[in-house]
Each structure stands twice: as C-alpha cells, then as structure tokens.
Amino acid sequence: MTKQDVVNALALELTLSKKDAEKAMAIYNTAIINALKKGEKVSLPGFGTFEVRYRLARTGRNPATGAEISIPASKTPVFKPAKAFKDALN
C-alpha cells in the first residue's frame, strides 16, 4: 500500500476530495513528528505507540573494507504495535 492508496481510502471513507484527504494525512504525520521532537510518546489506542529512543555512540565496521568507523549517538523513532493490532494480523 502506498501513500496514494491511503489518501484514496481516506477520501472514499470520509467523502473528502483527494486534495483534502492528502492534506489531512500530512497534518496527521506532522503532528506525530512534532510530538516526537518534543520528547513525547504518541499513543494510538488499538494501533500502537510511537516514541523516540536514544542510541549511544558506538564503534562499527565498514562492511566493504572491514575498517572500524565511529557511529555517533542518535535519536531513533520506534513503533510498538498494540495488542489489538497484533491480534488482528493473526
């Protein structure tokens, strides 16, 4: 499923124009990203939780040459699906 498929489904289900459905999806995505930037968890009951985890700096290896490289610390977005979401797939 692509972004356009989701936009089409939203437009059909909510009787919106595709332009309005795409705008709604963009607002939804931006709201989640902004909350994560503030360090907040985003919990969507029945779907899952988005959060940011901090990864420490570490040493890695270049797979092509085997040379050691330094990987800087970073923030990584993480999604944990809700039980209802997992159950729906099984």
C-alpha positions as CSV (number, residue, x, y, z in Angstrom):
1,M,0.0,0.0,0.0
2,T,1.3,3.4,-0.9
3,K,0.6,6.9,0.4
4,Q,-1.7,7.5,-2.6
5,D,-3.7,4.3,-1.7
6,V,-4.1,5.6,1.9
7,V,-5.2,9.0,0.6
8,N,-7.7,7.3,-1.8
9,A,-9.1,5.2,1.1
10,L,-9.5,8.3,3.3
11,A,-11.2,10.3,0.6
12,L,-13.6,7.4,-0.1
13,E,-14.4,6.6,3.5
14,L,-14.8,10.2,4.7
15,T,-16.3,11.6,1.4
16,L,-13.5,14.1,1.1
17,S,-11.7,15.3,-2.0
18,K,-8.4,13.7,-2.6
19,K,-6.7,17.0,-2.0
20,D,-8.4,17.4,1.4
21,A,-7.6,13.8,2.3
22,E,-3.9,14.3,1.4
23,K,-3.8,17.5,3.5
24,A,-5.4,15.6,6.5
25,M,-2.7,12.9,6.2
26,A,0.0,15.5,6.0
27,I,-1.3,17.2,9.2
28,Y,-1.5,13.8,11.0
29,N,2.1,13.0,10.1
30,T,3.3,16.4,11.1
31,A,1.5,16.2,14.4
32,I,3.2,12.9,15.2
33,I,6.6,14.1,14.2
34,N,6.3,17.3,16.2
35,A,5.2,15.4,19.3
36,L,8.2,13.1,19.0
37,K,10.6,16.0,18.5
38,K,9.3,17.4,21.9
39,G,10.1,14.0,23.5
40,E,6.5,13.0,23.9
41,K,5.1,9.5,23.3
42,V,2.3,9.2,20.8
43,S,-0.2,6.5,21.8
44,L,-2.9,5.5,19.4
45,P,-5.1,3.0,21.3
46,G,-5.7,-0.2,19.3
47,F,-2.9,0.7,16.9
48,G,0.3,1.3,18.8
49,T,2.8,3.7,20.3
50,F,5.5,5.9,18.7
51,E,8.4,7.0,20.8
52,V,12.0,8.2,20.4
53,R,14.9,6.2,21.8
54,Y,18.4,7.4,22.3
55,R,21.2,5.4,20.8
56,L,24.7,5.8,22.3
57,A,27.7,6.4,20.2
58,R,29.4,3.1,19.2
59,T,32.1,1.6,17.0
60,G,31.1,-0.2,13.9
61,R,32.7,-1.7,10.8
62,N,32.6,-0.8,7.2
63,P,31.3,-4.0,5.6
64,A,33.2,-3.3,2.4
65,T,36.6,-2.7,3.9
66,G,36.4,-4.1,7.4
67,A,37.7,-0.8,8.7
68,E,36.4,0.5,12.1
69,I,34.2,3.5,11.9
70,S,32.7,5.7,14.7
71,I,29.0,5.8,14.7
72,P,27.7,9.0,16.5
73,A,24.9,9.0,19.1
74,S,21.5,9.5,17.6
75,K,17.8,9.6,18.3
76,T,15.7,6.8,16.6
77,P,11.9,6.6,16.2
78,V,10.4,3.4,17.4
79,F,6.9,1.9,16.9
80,K,5.4,-0.7,19.2
81,P,2.2,-2.2,17.9
82,A,-0.8,-2.5,20.3
83,K,-2.0,-6.0,21.3
84,A,-5.2,-5.4,19.3
85,F,-3.2,-4.6,16.2
86,K,-1.1,-7.7,16.6
87,D,-4.1,-9.9,17.2
88,A,-5.8,-8.5,14.1
89,L,-2.9,-9.8,12.0
90,N,-3.0,-13.3,13.5
